Amino acid sequence: EYIIAAGGKRMRPALVLLAAGACGYSGTRHHDLAAVVEFIHTATLLHDDVVDESSLRRGRETANAVFGNPASVLVGDFLYSRAFQIMVGVGSMRIMQVLADATNIIAEGEVLQLMNCRNADIGIDAYLQVIRYKTAKLFEAAGRLGAILGEASPEIETALADYGMHLGTAFQLIDDVLDYSGQEAETGKHLGDDLAEGKPTLPLIHAIHHGTPEQAALVRAAIENASRNGFADVLVAVRSCGALDAARRHGVEETARAKAALAPLPESKFRETLLQLADFAVQRSF
């Protein structure tokens, strides 16, 4: 009940359904795979909140804050195993391979992010690799799953996978921006959480490389100390040096690449909705 009522944008399962529809799939297995993708995503959130010691998600107390760390970890494990039970029922070794590979890469992304905590020297390319593993990989898998179900050509399958990868990257980049520009009532999480965890996200990386020496030193110290205490000063720095605008531009560029990837798909209501979904990813305020 807690998980079902927790809300969320449900973009990943929507991508499975839309990709399958765009490829002319008329069965019901896309519902199963949409659930699998959402189960995997929810499991990662439960584990993330334990690792990050988070207390707020989607405007509610996190599961670990309500039920404790052991329950959160075990329920996350249950969702992973249940997801694999459902995907086995679909009866496609190719689909199992895609989801197994994606789950492994997501875990690798989590480890990379953990290793980069408090690292103020990380570059943009290394950071983009983290979010493509940690966040965009499941979007990529969702697009590919729909194409596989629809028995699409290799060209269409690659197009939908690329769309998902760029969409997921844009989605995470805007999340980075919202951590320094959103409203807590809308974002559903505490502003400055990334800073408190020592995560060097794109706005901070930009401020270190393009801000004044004083701004760069301030942001560098905030990352290395992993504290929310200096959040107000960091907020002024990232805004005044254009870091938020720069990060948003990166998100817009990724969205444009996502939309361009859909060029091989025939016109349909599903393709049109995928284009709208890409716009939503960068225009949202939550």
Secondary structure, 3 states (H helix, E strand, C coil): CCCHHHCCCCHHHHHHHHHHHHCCCCCCHHHHHHHHHHHHHHHHHHHHHHHHCCCEECCEECHHHHHCHHHHHHHHHHHHHHHHHHHHHHCCHHHHHHHHHHHHHHHHHHHHHHHHCCCCCCCHHHHHHHHHHHHHHHHHHHHHHHHHHCCCCHHHHHHHHHHHHHHHHHHHHHHHHHHHHCCHHHHCCCCCHHHHCCCCCHHHHHHHHHCCHHHHHHHHHHHHHCCCCCHHHHHHHHHHCCHHHHHHHHHHHHHHHHHHHCCCCCCCHHHHHHHHHHHHHHHCCC
